[in-house]
Amino acid sequence: MGVTGRRRLWRRTLLLWAALVVVAGGLTLWLQDSAEPPGPYGWEESSPTPSLPEGWESACAGATPDEKGRTLCFFRTR
C-alpha cells in the first residue's frame, strides 16, 4: 500500500467517524426529546408539607402580628 492508499484510507476512516458522531448526536437528541414528561411542570416533584411539632402554638403565642395580621415565628427542634 502506497502513500496515496494510506491517505485515502485515513480520509475514509475520518469521514466514517465524523458521520457516526453526527448520527449518534442526532439520535441522542431525538431520544432525549422523546423522554421528556408532558407539560411544562411535569418534571417537578413535590413532597407533602411537614407537620408542625407539638407545642408550636405556645411557642408562637408571644409573637406580634404585622399590619395584615400575619405572624412570623421561628422555633428549633431536634
Secondary structure as UniProt FT lines:
FT   HELIX           3..34
FT   TURN            40..43
FT   TURN            54..55
FT   HELIX           56..59
FT   TURN            60..62
FT   TURN            67..68
//
